[in-house]
Amino acid sequence: MPTSFTPLTALAGGALIGLAATVLYAALGRIAGISGLLNQALEQAADRGWRIAFLLSMIIGAALWFALGHGVPSPRNDFPLPWLLAAGLLVGFGTRLGNGCTSGHGICGLARLSRRSLVAVVVFMACAMLTVFVLRHAVGGIA
């Protein structure tokens, strides 16, 4: 099953994510872990403004990218709803269990040379590889 990989947009996106994480850390001394930012924006009244601004900037940036029509493929809509719900719940559970998400551990944690983040990223990647193998080869091409 072919995938559409666009190295230049992937490189630009990765550089922008790294830049955003660096600016946030340099300006406020905060880690750009999205699950933590969202959780704290919802649960804590103090210091909520910058978290909401950071999260909204991601949504606005993505909306601008789509609005400017950069050849973004239309989202896949043929994936079974029960699988999507299960995947979303598992991601949320894993984020809580791992004390952070891929952005927090993979981008910010590794940049700080955190051992906990290194272990988390190795587990993320192993689970992702296993999932792709199972869904593409063992189950019969669901993904």
DRENDO-1510 file (C-alpha; in Angstrom, 1 decimal, always signed):
<recs>
REC; n; res; u; v; w
REC; 1; MET; +0.0; +0.0; +0.0 .
REC; 2; PRO; +1.8; +3.2; -1.1 .
REC; 3; THR; +2.0; +6.2; +1.1 .
REC; 4; SER; +2.4; +9.8; +0.0 .
REC; 5; PHE; +5.6; +11.2; +1.6 .
REC; 6; THR; +6.6; +14.7; +0.8 .
REC; 7; PRO; +10.1; +15.3; +2.2 .
REC; 8; LEU; +10.2; +19.1; +1.8 .
REC; 9; THR; +6.9; +19.8; +3.5 .
REC; 10; ALA; +7.9; +17.3; +6.2 .
REC; 11; LEU; +11.2; +19.0; +6.7 .
REC; 12; ALA; +9.5; +22.4; +6.9 .
REC; 13; GLY; +6.9; +21.2; +9.3 .
REC; 14; GLY; +9.5; +19.6; +11.6 .
REC; 15; ALA; +11.6; +22.8; +11.5 .
REC; 16; LEU; +8.6; +24.9; +12.4 .
REC; 17; ILE; +7.6; +22.5; +15.3 .
REC; 18; GLY; +11.2; +22.7; +16.6 .
REC; 19; LEU; +11.2; +26.5; +16.3 .
REC; 20; ALA; +7.9; +26.8; +18.2 .
REC; 21; ALA; +9.2; +24.5; +20.9 .
REC; 22; THR; +12.4; +26.5; +21.2 .
REC; 23; VAL; +10.7; +29.9; +21.3 .
REC; 24; LEU; +8.3; +28.7; +24.0 .
REC; 25; TYR; +11.1; +27.3; +26.1 .
REC; 26; ALA; +13.3; +30.3; +25.6 .
REC; 27; ALA; +10.5; +32.8; +26.2 .
REC; 28; LEU; +8.6; +31.2; +29.1 .
REC; 29; GLY; +10.8; +28.2; +30.2 .
REC; 30; ARG; +7.9; +25.9; +29.3 .
REC; 31; ILE; +7.8; +22.6; +27.5 .
REC; 32; ALA; +5.7; +22.4; +24.3 .
REC; 33; GLY; +4.0; +19.1; +25.2 .
REC; 34; ILE; +0.6; +19.5; +23.6 .
REC; 35; SER; -1.3; +17.1; +25.9 .
REC; 36; GLY; +0.1; +18.8; +29.0 .
REC; 37; LEU; -0.7; +22.3; +27.6 .
REC; 38; LEU; -4.3; +21.2; +26.8 .
REC; 39; ASN; -4.8; +19.5; +30.1 .
REC; 40; GLN; -3.5; +22.5; +32.1 .
REC; 41; ALA; -5.5; +25.0; +29.9 .
REC; 42; LEU; -8.7; +23.1; +30.8 .
REC; 43; GLU; -7.9; +22.4; +34.5 .
REC; 44; GLN; -6.0; +25.4; +35.7 .
REC; 45; ALA; -7.3; +28.9; +35.8 .
REC; 46; ALA; -3.9; +30.5; +36.6 .
REC; 47; ASP; -1.5; +31.0; +33.7 .
REC; 48; ARG; -4.1; +29.8; +31.1 .
REC; 49; GLY; -3.8; +32.6; +28.5 .
REC; 50; TRP; -0.5; +31.6; +26.9 .
REC; 51; ARG; -1.5; +28.0; +26.8 .
REC; 52; ILE; -4.7; +28.8; +24.9 .
REC; 53; ALA; -2.8; +31.1; +22.6 .
REC; 54; PHE; -0.2; +28.4; +21.8 .
REC; 55; LEU; -2.9; +25.8; +21.1 .
REC; 56; LEU; -5.0; +28.3; +19.0 .
REC; 57; SER; -1.9; +29.2; +17.0 .
REC; 58; MET; -1.5; +25.6; +16.0 .
REC; 59; ILE; -5.1; +25.4; +14.8 .
REC; 60; ILE; -4.9; +28.7; +13.0 .
REC; 61; GLY; -1.6; +27.7; +11.3 .
REC; 62; ALA; -3.1; +24.5; +10.0 .
REC; 63; ALA; -6.2; +26.3; +8.8 .
REC; 64; LEU; -4.0; +28.8; +6.9 .
REC; 65; TRP; -2.1; +26.0; +5.3 .
REC; 66; PHE; -5.3; +24.4; +4.1 .
REC; 67; ALA; -6.8; +27.8; +3.1 .
REC; 68; LEU; -3.7; +28.6; +1.0 .
REC; 69; GLY; -4.2; +25.3; -0.9 .
REC; 70; HIS; -0.7; +23.7; -0.6 .
REC; 71; GLY; -1.8; +20.5; -2.3 .
REC; 72; VAL; -2.9; +18.9; +1.0 .
REC; 73; PRO; -4.7; +15.7; +0.2 .
REC; 74; SER; -8.3; +15.4; +1.5 .
REC; 75; PRO; -8.6; +13.5; +4.8 .
REC; 76; ARG; -9.3; +9.8; +4.7 .
REC; 77; ASN; -12.9; +9.2; +5.4 .
REC; 78; ASP; -13.2; +5.4; +4.9 .
REC; 79; PHE; -11.7; +4.3; +8.2 .
REC; 80; PRO; -14.2; +2.3; +10.4 .
REC; 81; LEU; -15.6; +4.5; +13.2 .
REC; 82; PRO; -15.1; +1.9; +15.9 .
REC; 83; TRP; -11.4; +1.7; +15.0 .
REC; 84; LEU; -11.1; +5.5; +15.2 .
REC; 85; LEU; -12.8; +5.6; +18.6 .
REC; 86; ALA; -10.6; +2.8; +20.0 .
REC; 87; ALA; -7.5; +4.5; +18.6 .
REC; 88; GLY; -8.4; +7.9; +20.2 .
REC; 89; LEU; -9.1; +6.3; +23.5 .
REC; 90; LEU; -5.8; +4.4; +23.4 .
REC; 91; VAL; -3.8; +7.5; +22.5 .
REC; 92; GLY; -5.4; +9.4; +25.4 .
REC; 93; PHE; -4.8; +6.5; +27.8 .
REC; 94; GLY; -1.2; +6.2; +26.6 .
REC; 95; THR; -0.6; +9.9; +27.0 .
REC; 96; ARG; -1.7; +9.8; +30.6 .
REC; 97; LEU; +0.2; +6.6; +31.3 .
REC; 98; GLY; +3.4; +8.0; +29.7 .
REC; 99; ASN; +3.2; +11.4; +31.4 .
REC; 100; GLY; +3.2; +13.1; +28.1 .
REC; 101; CYS; +2.7; +12.9; +24.4 .
REC; 102; THR; +4.9; +12.4; +21.4 .
REC; 103; SER; +5.6; +16.2; +21.1 .
REC; 104; GLY; +6.5; +16.5; +24.8 .
REC; 105; HIS; +8.8; +13.5; +24.9 .
REC; 106; GLY; +10.0; +13.3; +21.3 .
REC; 107; ILE; +10.7; +16.9; +20.6 .
REC; 108; CYS; +11.2; +18.6; +23.9 .
REC; 109; GLY; +12.3; +15.7; +26.1 .
REC; 110; LEU; +14.9; +14.4; +23.8 .
REC; 111; ALA; +16.3; +17.9; +23.2 .
REC; 112; ARG; +16.8; +18.1; +27.0 .
REC; 113; LEU; +18.5; +14.7; +27.0 .
REC; 114; SER; +15.8; +13.2; +29.3 .
REC; 115; ARG; +16.2; +9.5; +29.8 .
REC; 116; ARG; +12.5; +9.1; +30.6 .
REC; 117; SER; +11.7; +10.7; +27.2 .
REC; 118; LEU; +14.1; +8.5; +25.4 .
REC; 119; VAL; +12.4; +5.4; +26.8 .
REC; 120; ALA; +9.0; +6.9; +26.0 .
REC; 121; VAL; +10.0; +7.6; +22.4 .
REC; 122; VAL; +11.4; +4.1; +21.9 .
REC; 123; VAL; +8.1; +2.6; +23.2 .
REC; 124; PHE; +6.1; +5.0; +20.9 .
REC; 125; MET; +8.1; +4.0; +17.9 .
REC; 126; ALA; +8.0; +0.2; +18.7 .
REC; 127; CYS; +4.2; +0.4; +19.1 .
REC; 128; ALA; +3.8; +2.4; +15.9 .
REC; 129; MET; +5.9; -0.2; +14.0 .
REC; 130; LEU; +4.0; -3.1; +15.5 .
REC; 131; THR; +0.6; -1.4; +14.7 .
REC; 132; VAL; +1.6; -0.8; +11.1 .
REC; 133; PHE; +2.8; -4.4; +10.7 .
REC; 134; VAL; -0.4; -5.9; +12.2 .
REC; 135; LEU; -2.8; -3.7; +10.3 .
REC; 136; ARG; -1.1; -4.0; +7.0 .
REC; 137; HIS; +0.1; -7.6; +7.0 .
REC; 138; ALA; -1.6; -9.6; +9.8 .
REC; 139; VAL; -5.1; -8.2; +9.6 .
REC; 140; GLY; -5.1; -7.7; +5.9 .
REC; 141; GLY; -4.7; -4.1; +4.8 .
REC; 142; ILE; -6.9; -2.1; +7.1 .
REC; 143; ALA; -4.4; +0.8; +7.3 .
</recs>
